[in-house]
Amino acid sequence: MQALVPDACLASAASLFAALHADPTLDNAERLAQWLGADARHARALDIALTEWGLVRSGHPAGEPGDLRGPRGSCGGG
């Protein structure tokens, strides 16, 4: 069974990844690493965000953004 992740976690994952992708500094990498360690759901959120990013960038007809996401709710742990 897949772990479901709240939208807040996915938004944080996408934002942190976008910052690191746009400006690959040690500070941005450390922010992402600290966030990943704060909650077990964060690794799954980053996985989903990266999958969605890759599908969008490739032009793949993956459906609506958010199709891989779980229920709405708070992210917890940062």
C-alpha positions as a printed Julia matrix, in Angstrom:
78×3 Matrix{Float64}:
  0.0    0.0     0.0
  1.26   3.47   -0.89
  1.8    6.0     1.85
 -0.35   9.07    1.32
  1.05  12.53    1.88
 -0.8   15.8     2.58
 -0.71  18.64    0.04
  1.25  20.77    2.5
  4.13  18.26    2.42
  4.07  18.15   -1.37
  4.09  21.94   -1.62
  7.07  22.11    0.72
  8.9   19.39   -1.2
  8.28  21.1    -4.53
  9.36  24.48   -3.16
 12.56  23.16   -1.58
 13.45  21.19   -4.72
 12.75  24.19   -6.95
 15.02  26.37   -4.81
 17.82  23.81   -4.98
 17.34  23.28   -8.7
 17.4   27.03   -9.42
 20.27  27.77   -7.05
 22.28  24.64   -6.11
 23.97  26.06   -3.02
 25.02  24.34    0.18
 22.38  26.35    2.07
 19.58  25.11   -0.19
 20.87  21.53    0.02
 21.02  21.73    3.81
 17.46  23.13    4.0
 16.2   20.2     1.94
 18.22  17.67    3.96
 16.95  19.05    7.28
 13.38  19.06    6.03
 13.71  15.45    4.83
 14.86  14.37    8.28
 12.05  16.13   10.12
  9.22  13.75    9.18
  9.03  10.31    7.59
  6.43  11.57    5.09
  8.85  14.1     3.66
 10.85  11.54    1.66
  7.64  10.3     0.02
  6.55  13.88   -0.64
  9.84  14.63   -2.37
  9.53  11.44   -4.41
  6.06  12.47   -5.59
  7.12  16.06   -6.28
 10.12  14.9    -8.33
  7.99  12.41  -10.25
  5.45  15.11  -11.1
  8.23  17.54  -12.03
  9.84  14.95  -14.32
  6.57  14.09  -16.02
  5.7   17.73  -16.61
  9.2   18.52  -17.92
  9.06  15.55  -20.3
  5.7   16.59  -21.71
  4.18  13.27  -20.6
  0.37  13.34  -20.5
  0.3   12.38  -16.82
 -3.06  13.93  -16.1
 -3.74  16.71  -13.66
 -0.98  17.85  -11.32
 -1.66  16.29   -7.97
 -2.89  12.93   -9.28
 -0.18  11.2    -7.25
 -1.05  13.09   -4.08
 -2.84  11.87   -1.01
 -5.35  13.63    1.25
 -5.14  17.29    2.12
 -3.91  18.19    5.53
 -1.01  19.48    7.51
  2.48  18.3     6.79
  3.86  18.14   10.3
  7.51  18.25   11.17
  8.14  21.49    9.32
